[in-house]
Amino acid sequence: MVRSFYDVLNDPVGVNWGTFGHTLDYVPLFSNVPFDKNIISNNEIFSIFEIY
C-alpha cells in the first residue's frame, strides 16, 4: 500500500526511489500513528521536494 502510494506520487513529483530512498526508512516510525496522519506527514515530505 505504501509502495503504490509513493509510486503514484513519484511521477508528478519527479523523484525516484534512489534519491529519497533513505527517507522511506523513516516511514515505520509513523506506524503507530493513524494512517491519515501518516499520509499528511508523507505529503509534507513531498512538498519539500516540490519546492526544490
mmCIF file of the N, C-alpha and C atoms, coordinates in Angstrom:
data_MODEL
# 
_entry.id   MODEL 
# 
loop_
_atom_site.group_PDB 
_atom_site.id 
_atom_site.type_symbol 
_atom_site.label_atom_id 
_atom_site.label_alt_id 
_atom_site.label_comp_id 
_atom_site.label_asym_id 
_atom_site.label_entity_id 
_atom_site.label_seq_id 
_atom_site.pdbx_PDB_ins_code 
_atom_site.Cartn_x 
_atom_site.Cartn_y 
_atom_site.Cartn_z 
_atom_site.occupancy 
_atom_site.B_iso_or_equiv 
_atom_site.pdbx_formal_charge 
_atom_site.auth_seq_id 
_atom_site.auth_comp_id 
_atom_site.auth_asym_id 
_atom_site.auth_atom_id 
_atom_site.pdbx_PDB_model_num 
ATOM 1   N N  . MET A 1 1  ? 0.836  -1.198 0.000   1.00 0.00 ? 1  MET A N  1 
ATOM 2   C CA . MET A 1 1  ? 0.000  0.000  0.000   1.00 0.00 ? 1  MET A CA 1 
ATOM 3   C C  . MET A 1 1  ? 0.873  1.251  0.000   1.00 0.00 ? 1  MET A C  1 
ATOM 4   N N  . VAL A 1 2  ? 1.858  1.270  0.872   1.00 0.00 ? 2  VAL A N  1 
ATOM 5   C CA . VAL A 1 2  ? 2.735  2.439  0.938   1.00 0.00 ? 2  VAL A CA 1 
ATOM 6   C C  . VAL A 1 2  ? 3.544  2.571  -0.338  1.00 0.00 ? 2  VAL A C  1 
ATOM 7   N N  . ARG A 1 3  ? 4.012  1.430  -0.873  1.00 0.00 ? 3  ARG A N  1 
ATOM 8   C CA . ARG A 1 3  ? 4.837  1.469  -2.086  1.00 0.00 ? 3  ARG A CA 1 
ATOM 9   C C  . ARG A 1 3  ? 4.037  2.041  -3.254  1.00 0.00 ? 3  ARG A C  1 
ATOM 10  N N  . SER A 1 4  ? 2.793  1.555  -3.422  1.00 0.00 ? 4  SER A N  1 
ATOM 11  C CA . SER A 1 4  ? 1.976  2.056  -4.530  1.00 0.00 ? 4  SER A CA 1 
ATOM 12  C C  . SER A 1 4  ? 1.625  3.524  -4.309  1.00 0.00 ? 4  SER A C  1 
ATOM 13  N N  . PHE A 1 5  ? 1.444  3.910  -3.038  1.00 0.00 ? 5  PHE A N  1 
ATOM 14  C CA . PHE A 1 5  ? 1.130  5.309  -2.728  1.00 0.00 ? 5  PHE A CA 1 
ATOM 15  C C  . PHE A 1 5  ? 2.267  6.214  -3.165  1.00 0.00 ? 5  PHE A C  1 
ATOM 16  N N  . TYR A 1 6  ? 3.505  5.783  -2.912  1.00 0.00 ? 6  TYR A N  1 
ATOM 17  C CA . TYR A 1 6  ? 4.660  6.575  -3.326  1.00 0.00 ? 6  TYR A CA 1 
ATOM 18  C C  . TYR A 1 6  ? 4.840  6.526  -4.842  1.00 0.00 ? 6  TYR A C  1 
ATOM 19  N N  . ASP A 1 7  ? 4.559  5.351  -5.454  1.00 0.00 ? 7  ASP A N  1 
ATOM 20  C CA . ASP A 1 7  ? 4.712  5.232  -6.904  1.00 0.00 ? 7  ASP A CA 1 
ATOM 21  C C  . ASP A 1 7  ? 3.799  6.219  -7.621  1.00 0.00 ? 7  ASP A C  1 
ATOM 22  N N  . VAL A 1 8  ? 2.588  6.397  -7.110  1.00 0.00 ? 8  VAL A N  1 
ATOM 23  C CA . VAL A 1 8  ? 1.641  7.314  -7.746  1.00 0.00 ? 8  VAL A CA 1 
ATOM 24  C C  . VAL A 1 8  ? 2.160  8.745  -7.671  1.00 0.00 ? 8  VAL A C  1 
ATOM 25  N N  . LEU A 1 9  ? 2.752  9.112  -6.541  1.00 0.00 ? 9  LEU A N  1 
ATOM 26  C CA . LEU A 1 9  ? 3.255  10.479 -6.385  1.00 0.00 ? 9  LEU A CA 1 
ATOM 27  C C  . LEU A 1 9  ? 4.615  10.666 -7.043  1.00 0.00 ? 9  LEU A C  1 
ATOM 28  N N  . ASN A 1 10 ? 5.310  9.565  -7.280  1.00 0.00 ? 10 ASN A N  1 
ATOM 29  C CA . ASN A 1 10 ? 6.659  9.646  -7.830  1.00 0.00 ? 10 ASN A CA 1 
ATOM 30  C C  . ASN A 1 10 ? 6.697  10.365 -9.176  1.00 0.00 ? 10 ASN A C  1 
ATOM 31  N N  . ASP A 1 11 ? 5.824  9.963  -10.100 1.00 0.00 ? 11 ASP A N  1 
ATOM 32  C CA . ASP A 1 11 ? 5.867  10.511 -11.455 1.00 0.00 ? 11 ASP A CA 1 
ATOM 33  C C  . ASP A 1 11 ? 5.668  12.029 -11.488 1.00 0.00 ? 11 ASP A C  1 
ATOM 34  N N  . PRO A 1 12 ? 4.579  12.551 -10.894 1.00 0.00 ? 12 PRO A N  1 
ATOM 35  C CA . PRO A 1 12 ? 4.381  14.011 -10.956 1.00 0.00 ? 12 PRO A CA 1 
ATOM 36  C C  . PRO A 1 12 ? 5.447  14.792 -10.213 1.00 0.00 ? 12 PRO A C  1 
ATOM 37  N N  . VAL A 1 13 ? 5.918  14.253 -9.104  1.00 0.00 ? 13 VAL A N  1 
ATOM 38  C CA . VAL A 1 13 ? 6.923  14.963 -8.312  1.00 0.00 ? 13 VAL A CA 1 
ATOM 39  C C  . VAL A 1 13 ? 8.279  14.894 -8.996  1.00 0.00 ? 13 VAL A C  1 
ATOM 40  N N  . GLY A 1 14 ? 8.517  13.808 -9.739  1.00 0.00 ? 14 GLY A N  1 
ATOM 41  C CA . GLY A 1 14 ? 9.785  13.678 -10.439 1.00 0.00 ? 14 GLY A CA 1 
ATOM 42  C C  . GLY A 1 14 ? 10.899 13.163 -9.543  1.00 0.00 ? 14 GLY A C  1 
ATOM 43  N N  . VAL A 1 15 ? 10.535 12.535 -8.434  1.00 0.00 ? 15 VAL A N  1 
ATOM 44  C CA . VAL A 1 15 ? 11.549 11.993 -7.527  1.00 0.00 ? 15 VAL A CA 1 
ATOM 45  C C  . VAL A 1 15 ? 11.605 10.483 -7.703  1.00 0.00 ? 15 VAL A C  1 
ATOM 46  N N  . ASN A 1 16 ? 12.804 9.942  -7.820  1.00 0.00 ? 16 ASN A N  1 
ATOM 47  C CA . ASN A 1 16 ? 12.905 8.494  -7.982  1.00 0.00 ? 16 ASN A CA 1 
ATOM 48  C C  . ASN A 1 16 ? 13.255 7.850  -6.650  1.00 0.00 ? 16 ASN A C  1 
ATOM 49  N N  . TRP A 1 17 ? 13.118 6.508  -6.586  1.00 0.00 ? 17 TRP A N  1 
ATOM 50  C CA . TRP A 1 17 ? 13.343 5.796  -5.324  1.00 0.00 ? 17 TRP A CA 1 
ATOM 51  C C  . TRP A 1 17 ? 14.782 5.948  -4.843  1.00 0.00 ? 17 TRP A C  1 
ATOM 52  N N  . GLY A 1 18 ? 15.710 6.166  -5.746  1.00 0.00 ? 18 GLY A N  1 
ATOM 53  C CA . GLY A 1 18 ? 17.113 6.240  -5.347  1.00 0.00 ? 18 GLY A CA 1 
ATOM 54  C C  . GLY A 1 18 ? 17.446 7.518  -4.595  1.00 0.00 ? 18 GLY A C  1 
ATOM 55  N N  . THR A 1 19 ? 16.814 8.630  -4.970  1.00 0.00 ? 19 THR A N  1 
ATOM 56  C CA . THR A 1 19 ? 17.186 9.912  -4.374  1.00 0.00 ? 19 THR A CA 1 
ATOM 57  C C  . THR A 1 19 ? 16.650 10.079 -2.963  1.00 0.00 ? 19 THR A C  1 
ATOM 58  N N  . PHE A 1 20 ? 15.440 9.539  -2.692  1.00 0.00 ? 20 PHE A N  1 
ATOM 59  C CA . PHE A 1 20 ? 14.904 9.715  -1.341  1.00 0.00 ? 20 PHE A CA 1 
ATOM 60  C C  . PHE A 1 20 ? 14.592 8.378  -0.693  1.00 0.00 ? 20 PHE A C  1 
ATOM 61  N N  . GLY A 1 21 ? 15.294 7.333  -1.132  1.00 0.00 ? 21 GLY A N  1 
ATOM 62  C CA . GLY A 1 21 ? 15.086 6.013  -0.533  1.00 0.00 ? 21 GLY A CA 1 
ATOM 63  C C  . GLY A 1 21 ? 15.371 6.026  0.957   1.00 0.00 ? 21 GLY A C  1 
ATOM 64  N N  . HIS A 1 22 ? 16.347 6.845  1.371   1.00 0.00 ? 22 HIS A N  1 
ATOM 65  C CA . HIS A 1 22 ? 16.670 6.908  2.793   1.00 0.00 ? 22 HIS A CA 1 
ATOM 66  C C  . HIS A 1 22 ? 15.510 7.499  3.589   1.00 0.00 ? 22 HIS A C  1 
ATOM 67  N N  . THR A 1 23 ? 14.694 8.325  2.941   1.00 0.00 ? 23 THR A N  1 
ATOM 68  C CA . THR A 1 23 ? 13.543 8.908  3.636   1.00 0.00 ? 23 THR A CA 1 
ATOM 69  C C  . THR A 1 23 ? 12.511 7.832  3.955   1.00 0.00 ? 23 THR A C  1 
ATOM 70  N N  . LEU A 1 24 ? 12.366 6.846  3.045   1.00 0.00 ? 24 LEU A N  1 
ATOM 71  C CA . LEU A 1 24 ? 11.394 5.780  3.266   1.00 0.00 ? 24 LEU A CA 1 
ATOM 72  C C  . LEU A 1 24 ? 11.759 4.949  4.487   1.00 0.00 ? 24 LEU A C  1 
ATOM 73  N N  . ASP A 1 25 ? 13.023 4.943  4.873   1.00 0.00 ? 25 ASP A N  1 
ATOM 74  C CA . ASP A 1 25 ? 13.444 4.174  6.037   1.00 0.00 ? 25 ASP A CA 1 
ATOM 75  C C  . ASP A 1 25 ? 12.779 4.697  7.305   1.00 0.00 ? 25 ASP A C  1 
ATOM 76  N N  . TYR A 1 26 ? 12.366 5.947  7.290   1.00 0.00 ? 26 TYR A N  1 
ATOM 77  C CA . TYR A 1 26 ? 11.753 6.541  8.474   1.00 0.00 ? 26 TYR A CA 1 
ATOM 78  C C  . TYR A 1 26 ? 10.242 6.333  8.516   1.00 0.00 ? 26 TYR A C  1 
ATOM 79  N N  . VAL A 1 27 ? 9.670  5.781  7.433   1.00 0.00 ? 27 VAL A N  1 
ATOM 80  C CA . VAL A 1 27 ? 8.221  5.558  7.388   1.00 0.00 ? 27 VAL A CA 1 
ATOM 81  C C  . VAL A 1 27 ? 7.734  4.692  8.550   1.00 0.00 ? 27 VAL A C  1 
ATOM 82  N N  . PRO A 1 28 ? 8.444  3.605  8.905   1.00 0.00 ? 28 PRO A N  1 
ATOM 83  C CA . PRO A 1 28 ? 7.990  2.770  10.029  1.00 0.00 ? 28 PRO A CA 1 
ATOM 84  C C  . PRO A 1 28 ? 7.828  3.552  11.331  1.00 0.00 ? 28 PRO A C  1 
ATOM 85  N N  . LEU A 1 29 ? 8.495  4.687  11.454  1.00 0.00 ? 29 LEU A N  1 
ATOM 86  C CA . LEU A 1 29 ? 8.368  5.487  12.667  1.00 0.00 ? 29 LEU A CA 1 
ATOM 87  C C  . LEU A 1 29 ? 6.942  6.007  12.824  1.00 0.00 ? 29 LEU A C  1 
ATOM 88  N N  . PHE A 1 30 ? 6.224  6.115  11.694  1.00 0.00 ? 30 PHE A N  1 
ATOM 89  C CA . PHE A 1 30 ? 4.848  6.602  11.743  1.00 0.00 ? 30 PHE A CA 1 
ATOM 90  C C  . PHE A 1 30 ? 3.838  5.462  11.841  1.00 0.00 ? 30 PHE A C  1 
ATOM 91  N N  . SER A 1 31 ? 4.335  4.223  11.993  1.00 0.00 ? 31 SER A N  1 
ATOM 92  C CA . SER A 1 31 ? 3.442  3.065  12.000  1.00 0.00 ? 31 SER A CA 1 
ATOM 93  C C  . SER A 1 31 ? 2.482  3.115  13.185  1.00 0.00 ? 31 SER A C  1 
ATOM 94  N N  . ASN A 1 32 ? 2.875  3.781  14.270  1.00 0.00 ? 32 ASN A N  1 
ATOM 95  C CA . ASN A 1 32 ? 1.997  3.858  15.438  1.00 0.00 ? 32 ASN A CA 1 
ATOM 96  C C  . ASN A 1 32 ? 1.069  5.071  15.361  1.00 0.00 ? 32 ASN A C  1 
ATOM 97  N N  . VAL A 1 33 ? 1.129  5.797  14.248  1.00 0.00 ? 33 VAL A N  1 
ATOM 98  C CA . VAL A 1 33 ? 0.276  6.966  14.054  1.00 0.00 ? 33 VAL A CA 1 
ATOM 99  C C  . VAL A 1 33 ? -0.857 6.594  13.104  1.00 0.00 ? 33 VAL A C  1 
ATOM 100 N N  . PRO A 1 34 ? -2.060 7.111  13.317  1.00 0.00 ? 34 PRO A N  1 
ATOM 101 C CA . PRO A 1 34 ? -3.183 6.828  12.404  1.00 0.00 ? 34 PRO A CA 1 
ATOM 102 C C  . PRO A 1 34 ? -2.784 7.053  10.951  1.00 0.00 ? 34 PRO A C  1 
ATOM 103 N N  . PHE A 1 35 ? -3.330 6.247  10.055  1.00 0.00 ? 35 PHE A N  1 
ATOM 104 C CA . PHE A 1 35 ? -2.903 6.282  8.653   1.00 0.00 ? 35 PHE A CA 1 
ATOM 105 C C  . PHE A 1 35 ? -3.126 7.656  8.032   1.00 0.00 ? 35 PHE A C  1 
ATOM 106 N N  . ASP A 1 36 ? -4.184 8.353  8.430   1.00 0.00 ? 36 ASP A N  1 
ATOM 107 C CA . ASP A 1 36 ? -4.442 9.682  7.872   1.00 0.00 ? 36 ASP A CA 1 
ATOM 108 C C  . ASP A 1 36 ? -3.286 10.624 8.178   1.00 0.00 ? 36 ASP A C  1 
ATOM 109 N N  . LYS A 1 37 ? -2.797 10.597 9.417   1.00 0.00 ? 37 LYS A N  1 
ATOM 110 C CA . LYS A 1 37 ? -1.679 11.458 9.777   1.00 0.00 ? 37 LYS A CA 1 
ATOM 111 C C  . LYS A 1 37 ? -0.419 11.018 9.050   1.00 0.00 ? 37 LYS A C  1 
ATOM 112 N N  . ASN A 1 38 ? -0.329 9.698  8.771   1.00 0.00 ? 38 ASN A N  1 
ATOM 113 C CA . ASN A 1 38 ? 0.837  9.187  8.056   1.00 0.00 ? 38 ASN A CA 1 
ATOM 114 C C  . ASN A 1 38 ? 0.877  9.791  6.659   1.00 0.00 ? 38 ASN A C  1 
ATOM 115 N N  . ILE A 1 39 ? -0.272 9.865  6.001   1.00 0.00 ? 39 ILE A N  1 
ATOM 116 C CA . ILE A 1 39 ? -0.326 10.444 4.654   1.00 0.00 ? 39 ILE A CA 1 
ATOM 117 C C  . ILE A 1 39 ? 0.034  11.927 4.712   1.00 0.00 ? 39 ILE A C  1 
ATOM 118 N N  . ILE A 1 40 ? -0.444 12.622 5.730   1.00 0.00 ? 40 ILE A N  1 
ATOM 119 C CA . ILE A 1 40 ? -0.136 14.047 5.861   1.00 0.00 ? 40 ILE A CA 1 
ATOM 120 C C  . ILE A 1 40 ? 1.370  14.242 6.003   1.00 0.00 ? 40 ILE A C  1 
ATOM 121 N N  . SER A 1 41 ? 1.996  13.406 6.818   1.00 0.00 ? 41 SER A N  1 
ATOM 122 C CA . SER A 1 41 ? 3.439  13.517 7.019   1.00 0.00 ? 41 SER A CA 1 
ATOM 123 C C  . SER A 1 41 ? 4.174  13.266 5.706   1.00 0.00 ? 41 SER A C  1 
ATOM 124 N N  . ASN A 1 42 ? 3.714  12.260 4.943   1.00 0.00 ? 42 ASN A N  1 
ATOM 125 C CA . ASN A 1 42 ? 4.361  11.946 3.675   1.00 0.00 ? 42 ASN A CA 1 
ATOM 126 C C  . ASN A 1 42 ? 4.172  13.083 2.680   1.00 0.00 ? 42 ASN A C  1 
ATOM 127 N N  . ASN A 1 43 ? 2.998  13.690 2.670   1.00 0.00 ? 43 ASN A N  1 
ATOM 128 C CA . ASN A 1 43 ? 2.745  14.801 1.762   1.00 0.00 ? 43 ASN A CA 1 
ATOM 129 C C  . ASN A 1 43 ? 3.646  15.978 2.093   1.00 0.00 ? 43 ASN A C  1 
ATOM 130 N N  . GLU A 1 44 ? 3.918  16.187 3.367   1.00 0.00 ? 44 GLU A N  1 
ATOM 131 C CA . GLU A 1 44 ? 4.804  17.278 3.758   1.00 0.00 ? 44 GLU A CA 1 
ATOM 132 C C  . GLU A 1 44 ? 6.202  17.021 3.220   1.00 0.00 ? 44 GLU A C  1 
ATOM 133 N N  . ILE A 1 45 ? 6.617  15.745 3.235   1.00 0.00 ? 45 ILE A N  1 
ATOM 134 C CA . ILE A 1 45 ? 7.937  15.393 2.701   1.00 0.00 ? 45 ILE A CA 1 
ATOM 135 C C  . ILE A 1 45 ? 7.980  15.702 1.206   1.00 0.00 ? 45 ILE A C  1 
ATOM 136 N N  . PHE A 1 46 ? 6.916  15.331 0.482   1.00 0.00 ? 46 PHE A N  1 
ATOM 137 C CA . PHE A 1 46 ? 6.881  15.583 -0.951  1.00 0.00 ? 46 PHE A CA 1 
ATOM 138 C C  . PHE A 1 46 ? 6.786  17.076 -1.242  1.00 0.00 ? 46 PHE A C  1 
ATOM 139 N N  . SER A 1 47 ? 6.129  17.825 -0.374  1.00 0.00 ? 47 SER A N  1 
ATOM 140 C CA . SER A 1 47 ? 6.030  19.269 -0.578  1.00 0.00 ? 47 SER A CA 1 
ATOM 141 C C  . SER A 1 47 ? 7.419  19.891 -0.560  1.00 0.00 ? 47 SER A C  1 
ATOM 142 N N  . ILE A 1 48 ? 8.291  19.375 0.303   1.00 0.00 ? 48 ILE A N  1 
ATOM 143 C CA . ILE A 1 48 ? 9.662  19.880 0.365   1.00 0.00 ? 48 ILE A CA 1 
ATOM 144 C C  . ILE A 1 48 ? 10.364 19.622 -0.963  1.00 0.00 ? 48 ILE A C  1 
ATOM 145 N N  . PHE A 1 49 ? 10.144 18.415 -1.526  1.00 0.00 ? 49 PHE A N  1 
ATOM 146 C CA . PHE A 1 49 ? 10.786 18.092 -2.799  1.00 0.00 ? 49 PHE A CA 1 
ATOM 147 C C  . PHE A 1 49 ? 10.216 18.954 -3.925  1.00 0.00 ? 49 PHE A C  1 
ATOM 148 N N  . GLU A 1 50 ? 8.916  19.252 -3.867  1.00 0.00 ? 50 GLU A N  1 
ATOM 149 C CA . GLU A 1 50 ? 8.305  20.058 -4.920  1.00 0.00 ? 50 GLU A CA 1 
ATOM 150 C C  . GLU A 1 50 ? 8.867  21.477 -4.907  1.00 0.00 ? 50 GLU A C  1 
ATOM 151 N N  . ILE A 1 51 ? 9.186  21.993 -3.725  1.00 0.00 ? 51 ILE A N  1 
ATOM 152 C CA . ILE A 1 51 ? 9.741  23.347 -3.626  1.00 0.00 ? 51 ILE A CA 1 
ATOM 153 C C  . ILE A 1 51 ? 11.084 23.416 -4.354  1.00 0.00 ? 51 ILE A C  1 
ATOM 154 N N  . TYR A 1 52 ? 11.878 22.367 -4.191  1.00 0.00 ? 52 TYR A N  1 
ATOM 155 C CA . TYR A 1 52 ? 13.171 22.349 -4.857  1.00 0.00 ? 52 TYR A CA 1 
ATOM 156 C C  . TYR A 1 52 ? 13.036 21.774 -6.255  1.00 0.00 ? 52 TYR A C  1 
# 
